[in-house]
Amino acid sequence: MKDNNLSEALEVAAQAGHVLLENGAEIARVEETMERISSHYGATQSNFFVLSNGIFTTGNTGGSERYANVEYIPLKGAQMEKIAEINQLSRDIAADKYTLAQARQKVEEIRSKPAKPFWEQILGSAFGSAGFCILFGGGWLDSAAAFVVGLLVWAVVLLIGKPGVSKIVVNIAGAAFATLLCVLFQGLGFGTSLPNMIIGSIIPLIPGVPFTNGIRDIANEDYIAGMTRLLDALFVFLGIALGVCLVFLCQGHISGHMIELHGSLQNPSTANLPVQTLAALVGTVGFAVLFGVPRKQYLATGVVGAVGWMLFFALSQYTGLSVVENTFLTSVVVVVLSRWAAVLRRCPVTVFLICGLFPLIPGAGVFWTTYYVTSNLFSEALHSGFTALSVTLAIVLAVVAVSGLQKVRR
């Protein structure tokens, strides 16, 4: 039976939107969920204006009484599990399975649910770093080194990443620590390809959630929120670049010369389709843990990421297409696969899309642009930076194209 307390209905809708937004949901999903909840409980004359860090809620609560609420929601880490639970709750509410009081209680339970245990996050970072080190060309020993560094780096991030500490500072410290460990490991003979070790080790710091959702918001014509999230991702990228740069500069000052790197070479022992596919599966599942994906969806997200990378690797090896063209085609496939997985697994598409696109995010471009700038190789830095930007635009266009086709079919 529907409750007549429309003011409370709008409050429950606003709280559900709060949980979604602070955990990385795209703007369209937040607005749709809030509308579904409020309309079910009778608040038909309601309006929601959602930005990347705020929700404005207004409505008519009966007669001349009006309801208005503004909430500031700071950008923070993502917990995809909470998005999935709120999404399911809203559908259960629409099916009349919850009274208003029960819905309020359930929203509070979801909001107060703790993040993944530290040990699980640390292992996720370790396996993610090891898998992605192979994707970027590392060998088995390089991958083992990245596993250790990824584990230690995420432990440091969890240690210093307390409320009130700037995430830019956290990313500078994390990237510097990862780079320093990789330099030391290579000096000890634990790993041979320093670029691949570093790239794999800093990958856990890459802002996959704001990057992907910024693209989705732009595709949904939520331009303000989309640009805000992409700007947030950009500052994280800059923080990572600064951390890497500081270590290279300090090492060059101490030794009297800059470390000479000559590009990432693909190790022959890992440069085959089965190994690359397995590494993508393991790496994607690792980052699914860091993104707070529900455990029952780990394998499905890994499969989406692995199939996408398998296509990208095959196109790179057996066609003459450029990396930008390969990225666009692969992104289109990943978006389609994510939508299919969302239907089959009854889970928000965001869960699969963020994980599936993550291997394509130009994390290596951040490293090489940073290295070339630090080494005063500005022509190479410009080329690397432009390639990374082009890859980013290819992902954007792919998401926009598929989203646009879906709207046309509707």
N, C-alpha and C positions, 0 to 999 in steps of 0.2 A: 504494500500500500504506500502510495506516495505521501511524503511529508509536506505539510503546507507552509513550513517555515522556510520561505524562499531566501531570506537573508542567509540562513545557515547553509542552504544549498549552494549559494554563490561562494561562500567561504570554503566549503569542501572542494568545489571546483577550482578555486584559486590555490588551495593547498596542493591539490593534485598537480596543477600546472607548475607550482613551485618545485615539486620533487622532480618533475620531468626536465625542467629547464636547467636546474642546478646539476643535473647528472648527464647533460649532453644531448638531450632530445632536440630535434629540429623544430623551428618555430611553428610550422604547419601542424605538426603532431600535437604540440602543446595546445594550440587553439582548438583543434578538432576534439581533443579529449575533454577540455574544459566545457565546450559547447555540448558534448554528449552527456556529461554528468549534470550540468545545470538544467538542460531542457528536460531530462528525465524526471527531475524532481520539481518541475513546474515553473522554473525560472526562464520562461520563453523570451522575455524582453530583457535580454542581457547582452553586454558587449565586452569583448576582451581585446586588449591591445598588448601584444607581446613583443618585447625587444630581447636582445641577447642577454640582458642582465636586469630585466624588470618586467612586471606584469601589472597592467592597469585593468581593473574590473569594475564595471558599472552595471546596474540593473534596477528594474522596477520591482519592489518587494510587495506591492499591493497598495492600491489607493494612491495617495500622494507621496508615500514614503519611497525614498530612493536609497540605493546601496552603492557605495563607492569605496574602492580599496586600491592602494598602490603599494607594491612590494618591490624592494630592491634585492636582486639576487646576484651576488658576485660570481664571476666566472671561476670555476673550480674543476677538480678532477671528475672524470666520468665514472658512473656505475651503471652499465647497461642493464644489469639485472633489475634495478629499480624501475627503469623505463619499461621493461617487459612486464613487470608486475602491475604497474599503474595502468598500462595499456590493457591488460587482461581485466583488471578491476573495472575499468570504464565500460568494457563490453558486458561484464557480469551485471553491472548496475543497469545498463540498458535492457538486459534480460530480466530485470526486476528481482535479482537475487539478493540485493542488499537494501535494508532500510537506510534512511539518511544517517542515523546514529551509527549504524554498523559501518557504513561507508567512511564516515569520519574516523572511526577507530582504525579501520584498515589502512587508510592513508597514513595515519600517524605511525602505525606499525612498520609500514614500508619505509617511511622517511627515517626512522630511527634504526633501521637495519644496518649492522656494521659492514664495513668494506671487507674484501677478501682478507683472510689471515696473512700476516707478514710473510710467513714461510712460503705460501702459495704465490704471492706476488714476486718474491725474490726468485723462486724457481721459474716463474713465467718470464721474468726478465732474462735469466740465464739461458733458457732454451730459445727464447726469441732472438737474443744476440747471436747464439751459435748458429741457428738456422739462417739468419739473414747474412751472416758473415759468408756463408757458402753461396748464397744467392748473388752476392756482390763480387764473387770470384775467389774467395778464400779456400784454402785447403783444409784437410782434417785437423792438422795441428793449429792452424789459425783459428778454426772453429772452436777447438778446445780452449784456447786462450781467451777467445771472446766469451765463452761460457763462464769462465771464472771471473772475468772483468765485469760482465753483465750482472752477475750475482752480487759482486761487491759494490758496484755502482748503485744498484737499486737499494741495497741496504743503507748506503750513505744518504740517498734521496729520502728514504723513509725516516732516517734519523734527523735530518736537518729540515725536512719539509713540514714544519709545524705551522699551525695557524698564526698568521701575522708575518710570516717570512715570505718575502717576494719570491714568486716562482721563477722569475728571471734570474735571481741570485742562486736559487737551487739548481737551475739548469746550467748556469756558468760553472758552479762548483762541480756538478756531476760530470759535465763534459771535460773539464780540466782533469778531474780525477781519472776518468776513463782513458784519456789520452796519455797521461803520465804512466799509468799502469801498462798500457800497450807498449810504450817506448821501453820501459824497463823489461817487460817480458821478451821483447824482440832482442834486447841486448843480452839476455840470458839464454837465447836460443829457443825460447818457448814461443814459436810462431815465426814465420818467415816473411809474410806480406803485411807490413805495418799499416798501409792504407786500409786493407780489408779488415784487419783486426779492429782498427779505430772506428770504422764505419759501422761494423756490426755492434760494437760496444756502446756507441752513442744512440743507436736506433731506439732503445727504450725511452729516450727523452723526446723523440720526435712527437709533435702534437697532432696525432692522427685524428682525434675526435673533433677538435675545433676546426681543423683543416677540412675534413670531409663534410661536416655539418655546415660550415660556411659555404661550401660549394652547393650543397643541397638547398640552403636557404636562398641563395641567388637563383637557383633553378626554379624555386617556388615563388620568385619575385619578391622575396623579403630582403630587399637590397641592403637596408640599414643593418639588420642583424647579420646578414652574410658577410658584409665588409668588416663589421666589428670582429666577428670570429676569425676571419682571415688575417686581420691585423693582429689579433691576439696570437695567432699561430706564427705570424711573421716575427714578432718580438721574441717568441720562444726560440725560433730558428736562429735569431741574432744572438741570443744568450748562449746557445750551444756553440755557435761559431766563435764567439768571444772566448769561451772556455778553452776550445781547441787552440785558438790563436795564442792565448797566454802561455800555454805550455811550450809551443813551438818557439815563441820569442825568448822565453826563459832558457830553454835548451840551447838555442843559438847563441845567447849571450854567454852562457857558461862554457860551451865548447868552442866558441869562436866561429862557428859556421852553422848554417841552417841544415837540417836534415833534408837530404835530397830524395825526392820521391818521383817516380816516373810513370805514374798511372797505375790503375788496378789491373793486374793481369789475371785471367781466369786460370785457376789451377786445373791441370788436365785430369786429376783424379776425381774432381767433383763436377767437371764440365760435361755432364751427360744428363739426359732427360729424367731418368729414374731418380738420381740423387738430387737433382734440382727440385723435382716435384715433392720428394720426401722432406727436403729442407724447408720448402715453402709451407708444407702442412705443419711441421713442427714449429716453425717460426710464427705462423699465423695463430696457432693455438696458444703459443706463449704470450702473444700480445692480446689475445682474447681474455686471458687472465688479468692482464694489467688494465684492460678496459672494463673489467667487472661484468663480463658476459656471463649469463647463467651457465652453470656447469654442464647441464644437459645439452647445451648448444655448442660446446667446445668443438666437437668433431665436425659438426656441420659448418661452422665458420672456417675451420681448417680446410675442409674440402673446397669451399668457395675460393679461398686464397690460393690453394694448390692448383686448382684448375685454371684460375686466372694466370698464375705465373707459368704454368706449363705452356699455355698458349703464347704468352709473351716470349718465353725462351725459345719455343719452336719458331716463331716468326723472326726472332733475332738471328737464329742459326740458319734457317732455310729459305729466307726471302731477302730481298734487297731493300726492304722498307726501313725508313729511319726510325730512331728511337721514339720520336714524337708520334709518328704514324702507328707504330706498334702499341704505344701507350694508349692512344685513342681507341683502337680496335679492341684491345684487351679490356679497357675500362667499360666499353659498351657491353661486352660479354659479362663482366663482373656485375654490372648493374642489373642486367637481366637475370643472371643466376641468383643474385641476392633477393630479387622479388619472388622468384620461384621458391627459394628456400623459406622466405617469410610466410608464404602461403602453406607450404608443406609442413613447416614446423610450428605454425601458429605463433609467430614471434615477430616483433617489429622489424621491418626491413633494415633499419638503422644498424642493428646488431650485426648483420651479415655484410652490409655495404662497407662499414668502417673497417672491419677486419679484412674483407676481400680486397679493398683498394690499397690497404696499407703497404703491401710490397711494391706498389707502383709509385708511392710518394718519393720525390727526388731527394732522399736523405744523403745519398752519395754526393749529389751536387752541392749541398751545403758544405761538406767536408772539403771538396776540391776547390771550391771558390774561396774558402777560408785559407787554405794552404797557399794558393797562388797569390792572394793578396798579401799574406804574410811574407812570401818569398819575393815580393815586388815584381811578380810576373802578371802584370795587369791585363795584357792581351789575353792570356790563357784564363784569367779570372773572369773577364768579360764573357768569353765564349762559354765557360762552364756555367756561369750565372744565367746567361741567356738560354742555354739548353734546359736548365732546371725550371726556368720560368715557362718555357715552351711546353715542357712535360706537364707542368701544373695546369696550363691552359687547355691542354689536350684532355686531361681528366675532367676539367670543368665542362668543356664542350660535350663530352660523352654523357655526363650526368644530365646536362640540360637537354640534350637530344632525346635521350630515352624518356625523361620526364615529360617532355613536350609531346612525344608520340602517345604516351599513356593518356594525357589530357585530351588529345584529339580523339582517341578511341572512345573515351567516355562521352 
